[in-house]
Amino acid sequence: MADREDYVDEAKRRIAHLSYKLEEAQDRIRKLEYNNAELQRWTNDICVPKLQELSDELTSRYNSKKYRGQNWNDYNK
């Protein structure tokens, strides 16, 4: 009978431990989801527009150097 009680007590201890670990994991998941949402917002609001601006600027600089001194009438044909 004592062995059965020891087994039940051990099972209860393991269940309590795993429940605690599950709560910890769920807290970490919530924190990561929040951080991911913040990062996504920052990316969309700041990074993407800035990258587009820099890309447009580089394209403009490249094109101005590439076609500098060209006769634009040649491209109208």
Biopython code that builds the backbone (N, CA, C, O; Angstrom):
import numpy as np
from Bio.PDB.StructureBuilder import StructureBuilder

atoms = [
    (1, "MET", "N", (0.822, -1.195, 0.000)),
    (1, "MET", "CA", (0.000, 0.000, 0.000)),
    (1, "MET", "C", (0.864, 1.256, 0.000)),
    (1, "MET", "O", (0.524, 2.252, -0.639)),
    (2, "ALA", "N", (2.002, 1.202, 0.732)),
    (2, "ALA", "CA", (2.901, 2.350, 0.811)),
    (2, "ALA", "C", (3.517, 2.641, -0.556)),
    (2, "ALA", "O", (3.723, 3.798, -0.922)),
    (3, "ASP", "N", (3.812, 1.564, -1.313)),
    (3, "ASP", "CA", (4.383, 1.756, -2.650)),
    (3, "ASP", "C", (3.400, 2.491, -3.556)),
    (3, "ASP", "O", (3.789, 3.357, -4.340)),
    (4, "ARG", "N", (2.137, 2.140, -3.439)),
    (4, "ARG", "CA", (1.108, 2.797, -4.257)),
    (4, "ARG", "C", (0.991, 4.269, -3.888)),
    (4, "ARG", "O", (0.860, 5.110, -4.777)),
    (5, "GLU", "N", (1.035, 4.602, -2.603)),
    (5, "GLU", "CA", (0.969, 5.997, -2.161)),
    (5, "GLU", "C", (2.197, 6.769, -2.632)),
    (5, "GLU", "O", (2.088, 7.925, -3.041)),
    (6, "ASP", "N", (3.368, 6.131, -2.574)),
    (6, "ASP", "CA", (4.586, 6.770, -3.067)),
    (6, "ASP", "C", (4.466, 7.056, -4.569)),
    (6, "ASP", "O", (4.869, 8.117, -5.046)),
    (7, "TYR", "N", (3.904, 6.088, -5.300)),
    (7, "TYR", "CA", (3.722, 6.254, -6.740)),
    (7, "TYR", "C", (2.760, 7.399, -7.033)),
    (7, "TYR", "O", (3.019, 8.213, -7.920)),
    (8, "VAL", "N", (1.649, 7.468, -6.292)),
    (8, "VAL", "CA", (0.663, 8.540, -6.488)),
    (8, "VAL", "C", (1.270, 9.886, -6.129)),
    (8, "VAL", "O", (1.066, 10.865, -6.847)),
    (9, "ASP", "N", (2.024, 9.953, -5.016)),
    (9, "ASP", "CA", (2.678, 11.203, -4.624)),
    (9, "ASP", "C", (3.689, 11.657, -5.669)),
    (9, "ASP", "O", (3.783, 12.845, -5.978)),
    (10, "GLU", "N", (4.442, 10.708, -6.210)),
    (10, "GLU", "CA", (5.424, 11.042, -7.256)),
    (10, "GLU", "C", (4.703, 11.546, -8.507)),
    (10, "GLU", "O", (5.153, 12.502, -9.139)),
    (11, "ALA", "N", (3.596, 10.912, -8.864)),
    (11, "ALA", "CA", (2.834, 11.347, -10.036)),
    (11, "ALA", "C", (2.282, 12.749, -9.815)),
    (11, "ALA", "O", (2.322, 13.576, -10.726)),
    (12, "LYS", "N", (1.770, 13.028, -8.628)),
    (12, "LYS", "CA", (1.257, 14.365, -8.322)),
    (12, "LYS", "C", (2.378, 15.405, -8.380)),
    (12, "LYS", "O", (2.180, 16.511, -8.883)),
    (13, "ARG", "N", (3.553, 15.044, -7.865)),
    (13, "ARG", "CA", (4.689, 15.970, -7.900)),
    (13, "ARG", "C", (5.093, 16.271, -9.346)),
    (13, "ARG", "O", (5.365, 17.419, -9.698)),
    (14, "ARG", "N", (5.128, 15.239, -10.165)),
    (14, "ARG", "CA", (5.501, 15.440, -11.573)),
    (14, "ARG", "C", (4.460, 16.287, -12.304)),
    (14, "ARG", "O", (4.806, 17.156, -13.104)),
    (15, "ILE", "N", (3.190, 16.026, -12.022)),
    (15, "ILE", "CA", (2.130, 16.824, -12.652)),
    (15, "ILE", "C", (2.249, 18.285, -12.247)),
    (15, "ILE", "O", (2.109, 19.175, -13.086)),
    (16, "ALA", "N", (2.506, 18.539, -10.973)),
    (16, "ALA", "CA", (2.660, 19.920, -10.504)),
    (16, "ALA", "C", (3.863, 20.584, -11.170)),
    (16, "ALA", "O", (3.798, 21.745, -11.574)),
    (17, "HIS", "N", (4.959, 19.838, -11.279)),
    (17, "HIS", "CA", (6.169, 20.379, -11.912)),
    (17, "HIS", "C", (5.907, 20.709, -13.378)),
    (17, "HIS", "O", (6.282, 21.779, -13.858)),
    (18, "LEU", "N", (5.255, 19.772, -14.090)),
    (18, "LEU", "CA", (4.971, 20.009, -15.507)),
    (18, "LEU", "C", (3.971, 21.145, -15.710)),
    (18, "LEU", "O", (4.066, 21.884, -16.690)),
    (19, "SER", "N", (3.028, 21.287, -14.805)),
    (19, "SER", "CA", (2.087, 22.408, -14.886)),
    (19, "SER", "C", (2.824, 23.730, -14.733)),
    (19, "SER", "O", (2.547, 24.695, -15.444)),
    (20, "TYR", "N", (3.762, 23.761, -13.799)),
    (20, "TYR", "CA", (4.568, 24.964, -13.600)),
    (20, "TYR", "C", (5.389, 25.279, -14.855)),
    (20, "TYR", "O", (5.457, 26.426, -15.295)),
    (21, "LYS", "N", (6.008, 24.239, -15.421)),
    (21, "LYS", "CA", (6.808, 24.438, -16.641)),
    (21, "LYS", "C", (5.926, 24.920, -17.791)),
    (21, "LYS", "O", (6.356, 25.754, -18.587)),
    (22, "LEU", "N", (4.703, 24.408, -17.890)),
    (22, "LEU", "CA", (3.781, 24.833, -18.940)),
    (22, "LEU", "C", (3.423, 26.304, -18.780)),
    (22, "LEU", "O", (3.389, 27.040, -19.766)),
    (23, "GLU", "N", (3.156, 26.738, -17.561)),
    (23, "GLU", "CA", (2.853, 28.148, -17.316)),
    (23, "GLU", "C", (4.035, 29.034, -17.698)),
    (23, "GLU", "O", (3.855, 30.089, -18.307)),
    (24, "GLU", "N", (5.243, 28.603, -17.337)),
    (24, "GLU", "CA", (6.447, 29.367, -17.709)),
    (24, "GLU", "C", (6.558, 29.476, -19.223)),
    (24, "GLU", "O", (6.830, 30.553, -19.753)),
    (25, "ALA", "N", (6.350, 28.365, -19.919)),
    (25, "ALA", "CA", (6.465, 28.357, -21.376)),
    (25, "ALA", "C", (5.403, 29.266, -22.007)),
    (25, "ALA", "O", (5.691, 29.979, -22.968)),
    (26, "GLN", "N", (4.195, 29.243, -21.477)),
    (26, "GLN", "CA", (3.136, 30.094, -22.013)),
    (26, "GLN", "C", (3.460, 31.574, -21.800)),
    (26, "GLN", "O", (3.176, 32.402, -22.665)),
    (27, "ASP", "N", (4.047, 31.903, -20.663)),
    (27, "ASP", "CA", (4.470, 33.289, -20.414)),
    (27, "ASP", "C", (5.541, 33.715, -21.411)),
    (27, "ASP", "O", (5.502, 34.825, -21.943)),
    (28, "ARG", "N", (6.491, 32.828, -21.657)),
    (28, "ARG", "CA", (7.551, 33.149, -22.626)),
    (28, "ARG", "C", (6.972, 33.317, -24.028)),
    (28, "ARG", "O", (7.389, 34.203, -24.774)),
    (29, "ILE", "N", (6.019, 32.471, -24.382)),
    (29, "ILE", "CA", (5.382, 32.577, -25.708)),
    (29, "ILE", "C", (4.671, 33.913, -25.847)),
    (29, "ILE", "O", (4.795, 34.576, -26.877)),
    (30, "ARG", "N", (3.921, 34.320, -24.815)),
    (30, "ARG", "CA", (3.227, 35.608, -24.865)),
    (30, "ARG", "C", (4.220, 36.752, -25.026)),
    (30, "ARG", "O", (3.986, 37.681, -25.799)),
    (31, "LYS", "N", (5.322, 36.683, -24.298)),
    (31, "LYS", "CA", (6.343, 37.736, -24.387)),
    (31, "LYS", "C", (6.954, 37.771, -25.793)),
    (31, "LYS", "O", (7.143, 38.845, -26.364)),
    (32, "LEU", "N", (7.259, 36.605, -26.340)),
    (32, "LEU", "CA", (7.825, 36.551, -27.689)),
    (32, "LEU", "C", (6.840, 37.049, -28.737)),
    (32, "LEU", "O", (7.232, 37.734, -29.682)),
    (33, "GLU", "N", (5.565, 36.713, -28.577)),
    (33, "GLU", "CA", (4.554, 37.206, -29.522)),
    (33, "GLU", "C", (4.463, 38.724, -29.460)),
    (33, "GLU", "O", (4.344, 39.383, -30.493)),
    (34, "TYR", "N", (4.518, 39.284, -28.248)),
    (34, "TYR", "CA", (4.481, 40.740, -28.100)),
    (34, "TYR", "C", (5.705, 41.372, -28.760)),
    (34, "TYR", "O", (5.583, 42.342, -29.507)),
    (35, "ASN", "N", (6.898, 40.811, -28.476)),
    (35, "ASN", "CA", (8.127, 41.346, -29.066)),
    (35, "ASN", "C", (8.112, 41.236, -30.580)),
    (35, "ASN", "O", (8.588, 42.132, -31.278)),
    (36, "ASN", "N", (7.564, 40.137, -31.090)),
    (36, "ASN", "CA", (7.473, 39.954, -32.533)),
    (36, "ASN", "C", (6.552, 40.987, -33.155)),
    (36, "ASN", "O", (6.849, 41.525, -34.222)),
    (37, "ALA", "N", (5.426, 41.270, -32.489)),
    (37, "ALA", "CA", (4.499, 42.282, -33.003)),
    (37, "ALA", "C", (5.156, 43.661, -33.001)),
    (37, "ALA", "O", (4.991, 44.432, -33.947)),
    (38, "GLU", "N", (5.899, 43.970, -31.941)),
    (38, "GLU", "CA", (6.614, 45.247, -31.881)),
    (38, "GLU", "C", (7.651, 45.344, -32.995)),
    (38, "GLU", "O", (7.785, 46.388, -33.634)),
    (39, "LEU", "N", (8.376, 44.269, -33.225)),
    (39, "LEU", "CA", (9.392, 44.253, -34.281)),
    (39, "LEU", "C", (8.753, 44.396, -35.656)),
    (39, "LEU", "O", (9.276, 45.098, -36.521)),
    (40, "GLN", "N", (7.626, 43.729, -35.852)),
    (40, "GLN", "CA", (6.922, 43.832, -37.136)),
    (40, "GLN", "C", (6.446, 45.262, -37.376)),
    (40, "GLN", "O", (6.573, 45.789, -38.481)),
    (41, "ARG", "N", (5.899, 45.886, -36.335)),
    (41, "ARG", "CA", (5.432, 47.261, -36.457)),
    (41, "ARG", "C", (6.600, 48.186, -36.774)),
    (41, "ARG", "O", (6.485, 49.050, -37.645)),
    (42, "TRP", "N", (7.725, 48.015, -36.076)),
    (42, "TRP", "CA", (8.904, 48.845, -36.298)),
    (42, "TRP", "C", (9.417, 48.657, -37.719)),
    (42, "TRP", "O", (9.797, 49.621, -38.384)),
    (43, "THR", "N", (9.426, 47.411, -38.180)),
    (43, "THR", "CA", (9.893, 47.123, -39.542)),
    (43, "THR", "C", (9.022, 47.827, -40.572)),
    (43, "THR", "O", (9.527, 48.472, -41.490)),
    (44, "ASN", "N", (7.703, 47.697, -40.410)),
    (44, "ASN", "CA", (6.782, 48.293, -41.388)),
    (44, "ASN", "C", (6.764, 49.812, -41.324)),
    (44, "ASN", "O", (6.656, 50.472, -42.357)),
    (45, "ASP", "N", (6.869, 50.378, -40.119)),
    (45, "ASP", "CA", (6.751, 51.830, -39.964)),
    (45, "ASP", "C", (8.053, 52.577, -40.217)),
    (45, "ASP", "O", (8.033, 53.730, -40.649)),
    (46, "ILE", "N", (9.186, 51.930, -39.953)),
    (46, "ILE", "CA", (10.460, 52.647, -40.022)),
    (46, "ILE", "C", (11.400, 52.064, -41.085)),
    (46, "ILE", "O", (11.876, 52.782, -41.965)),
    (47, "CYS", "N", (11.660, 50.760, -40.993)),
    (47, "CYS", "CA", (12.670, 50.155, -41.865)),
    (47, "CYS", "C", (12.294, 50.171, -43.345)),
    (47, "CYS", "O", (13.073, 50.610, -44.191)),
    (48, "VAL", "N", (11.103, 49.690, -43.639)),
    (48, "VAL", "CA", (10.709, 49.575, -45.045)),
    (48, "VAL", "C", (10.674, 50.946, -45.735)),
    (48, "VAL", "O", (11.219, 51.086, -46.830)),
    (49, "PRO", "N", (10.043, 51.964, -45.120)),
    (49, "PRO", "CA", (10.068, 53.276, -45.787)),
    (49, "PRO", "C", (11.485, 53.827, -45.950)),
    (49, "PRO", "O", (11.796, 54.422, -46.982)),
    (50, "LYS", "N", (12.347, 53.638, -44.951)),
    (50, "LYS", "CA", (13.720, 54.142, -45.046)),
    (50, "LYS", "C", (14.488, 53.409, -46.134)),
    (50, "LYS", "O", (15.231, 54.031, -46.893)),
    (51, "LEU", "N", (14.317, 52.092, -46.221)),
    (51, "LEU", "CA", (14.983, 51.332, -47.277)),
    (51, "LEU", "C", (14.494, 51.755, -48.659)),
    (51, "LEU", "O", (15.280, 51.836, -49.603)),
    (52, "GLN", "N", (13.210, 52.023, -48.774)),
    (52, "GLN", "CA", (12.667, 52.484, -50.057)),
    (52, "GLN", "C", (13.253, 53.838, -50.433)),
    (52, "GLN", "O", (13.603, 54.087, -51.587)),
    (53, "GLU", "N", (13.351, 54.709, -49.429)),
    (53, "GLU", "CA", (13.935, 56.035, -49.660)),
    (53, "GLU", "C", (15.388, 55.925, -50.109)),
    (53, "GLU", "O", (15.799, 56.594, -51.057)),
    (54, "LEU", "N", (16.165, 55.084, -49.431)),
    (54, "LEU", "CA", (17.571, 54.907, -49.805)),
    (54, "LEU", "C", (17.704, 54.262, -51.180)),
    (54, "LEU", "O", (18.579, 54.627, -51.966)),
    (55, "SER", "N", (16.838, 53.310, -51.459)),
    (55, "SER", "CA", (16.868, 52.654, -52.763)),
    (55, "SER", "C", (16.562, 53.656, -53.880)),
    (55, "SER", "O", (17.228, 53.667, -54.915)),
    (56, "ASP", "N", (15.556, 54.491, -53.660)),
    (56, "ASP", "CA", (15.218, 55.507, -54.650)),
    (56, "ASP", "C", (16.378, 56.482, -54.854)),
    (56, "ASP", "O", (16.674, 56.894, -55.976)),
    (57, "GLU", "N", (17.029, 56.843, -53.739)),
    (57, "GLU", "CA", (18.152, 57.772, -53.833)),
    (57, "GLU", "C", (19.311, 57.153, -54.607)),
    (57, "GLU", "O", (19.916, 57.808, -55.455)),
    (58, "LEU", "N", (19.621, 55.889, -54.315)),
    (58, "LEU", "CA", (20.712, 55.226, -55.033)),
    (58, "LEU", "C", (20.389, 55.047, -56.508)),
    (58, "LEU", "O", (21.259, 55.202, -57.365)),
    (59, "THR", "N", (19.145, 54.722, -56.799)),
    (59, "THR", "CA", (18.734, 54.582, -58.196)),
    (59, "THR", "C", (18.886, 55.909, -58.924)),
    (59, "THR", "O", (19.370, 55.954, -60.055)),
    (60, "SER", "N", (18.480, 56.968, -58.282)),
    (60, "SER", "CA", (18.586, 58.292, -58.880)),
    (60, "SER", "C", (20.053, 58.661, -59.132)),
    (60, "SER", "O", (20.403, 59.178, -60.193)),
    (61, "ARG", "N", (20.900, 58.384, -58.138)),
    (61, "ARG", "CA", (22.339, 58.686, -58.313)),
    (61, "ARG", "C", (22.945, 57.860, -59.433)),
    (61, "ARG", "O", (23.706, 58.375, -60.252)),
    (62, "TYR", "N", (22.602, 56.559, -59.467)),
    (62, "TYR", "CA", (23.135, 55.683, -60.503)),
    (62, "TYR", "C", (22.717, 56.178, -61.878)),
    (62, "TYR", "O", (23.542, 56.288, -62.785)),
    (63, "ASN", "N", (21.445, 56.473, -62.028)),
    (63, "ASN", "CA", (20.939, 56.911, -63.322)),
    (63, "ASN", "C", (21.550, 58.247, -63.734)),
    (63, "ASN", "O", (21.831, 58.456, -64.914)),
    (64, "SER", "N", (21.759, 59.146, -62.787)),
    (64, "SER", "CA", (22.324, 60.439, -63.150)),
    (64, "SER", "C", (23.771, 60.288, -63.614)),
    (64, "SER", "O", (24.219, 61.034, -64.484)),
    (65, "LYS", "N", (24.510, 59.329, -63.041)),
    (65, "LYS", "CA", (25.898, 59.110, -63.483)),
    (65, "LYS", "C", (25.934, 58.337, -64.802)),
    (65, "LYS", "O", (26.732, 58.630, -65.693)),
    (66, "LYS", "N", (25.046, 57.338, -64.904)),
    (66, "LYS", "CA", (25.043, 56.475, -66.082)),
    (66, "LYS", "C", (24.743, 57.269, -67.343)),
    (66, "LYS", "O", (25.360, 57.046, -68.385)),
    (67, "TYR", "N", (23.801, 58.190, -67.252)),
    (67, "TYR", "CA", (23.357, 58.911, -68.442)),
    (67, "TYR", "C", (23.946, 60.318, -68.544)),
    (67, "TYR", "O", (23.549, 61.097, -69.411)),
    (68, "ARG", "N", (24.886, 60.642, -67.665)),
    (68, "ARG", "CA", (25.490, 61.973, -67.717)),
    (68, "ARG", "C", (26.229, 62.127, -69.053)),
    (68, "ARG", "O", (26.971, 61.236, -69.466)),
    (69, "GLY", "N", (26.024, 63.218, -69.693)),
    (69, "GLY", "CA", (26.714, 63.488, -70.958)),
    (69, "GLY", "C", (26.074, 62.796, -72.153)),
    (69, "GLY", "O", (26.597, 62.893, -73.263)),
    (70, "GLN", "N", (24.965, 62.105, -71.959)),
    (70, "GLN", "CA", (24.304, 61.431, -73.072)),
    (70, "GLN", "C", (23.415, 62.423, -73.812)),
    (70, "GLN", "O", (22.931, 63.401, -73.242)),
    (71, "ASN", "N", (23.221, 62.150, -75.064)),
    (71, "ASN", "CA", (22.314, 62.946, -75.856)),
    (71, "ASN", "C", (20.934, 62.303, -75.780)),
    (71, "ASN", "O", (20.721, 61.221, -76.328)),
    (72, "TRP", "N", (19.990, 62.970, -75.097)),
    (72, "TRP", "CA", (18.668, 62.391, -74.870)),
    (72, "TRP", "C", (17.884, 62.226, -76.166)),
    (72, "TRP", "O", (16.932, 61.448, -76.223)),
    (73, "ASN", "N", (18.273, 62.939, -77.185)),
    (73, "ASN", "CA", (17.573, 62.792, -78.463)),
    (73, "ASN", "C", (17.808, 61.416, -79.082)),
    (73, "ASN", "O", (16.992, 60.935, -79.869)),
    (74, "ASP", "N", (18.927, 60.787, -78.722)),
    (74, "ASP", "CA", (19.199, 59.429, -79.243)),
    (74, "ASP", "C", (18.180, 58.423, -78.700)),
    (74, "ASP", "O", (17.900, 57.421, -79.357)),
    (75, "TYR", "N", (17.628, 58.671, -77.521)),
    (75, "TYR", "CA", (16.680, 57.729, -76.906)),
    (75, "TYR", "C", (15.263, 57.920, -77.418)),
    (75, "TYR", "O", (14.396, 57.092, -77.137)),
    (76, "ASN", "N", (15.008, 58.969, -78.149)),
    (76, "ASN", "CA", (13.656, 59.232, -78.662)),
    (76, "ASN", "C", (13.360, 58.502, -79.949)),
    (76, "ASN", "O", (12.223, 58.522, -80.422)),
    (77, "LYS", "N", (14.343, 57.867, -80.519)),
    (77, "LYS", "CA", (14.149, 57.197, -81.829)),
    (77, "LYS", "C", (13.386, 55.917, -81.734)),
    (77, "LYS", "O", (13.155, 55.259, -82.748)),
]
sb = StructureBuilder()
sb.init_structure("model")
sb.init_model(0)
sb.init_chain("A")
sb.init_seg("    ")
for serial, (resi, resn, name, xyz) in enumerate(atoms, 1):
    if name == "N":
        sb.init_residue(resn, " ", resi, " ")
    sb.init_atom(name, np.array(xyz, "f"), 0.0, 1.0, " ", f" {name:<3s}", serial, name[0])
structure = sb.get_structure()
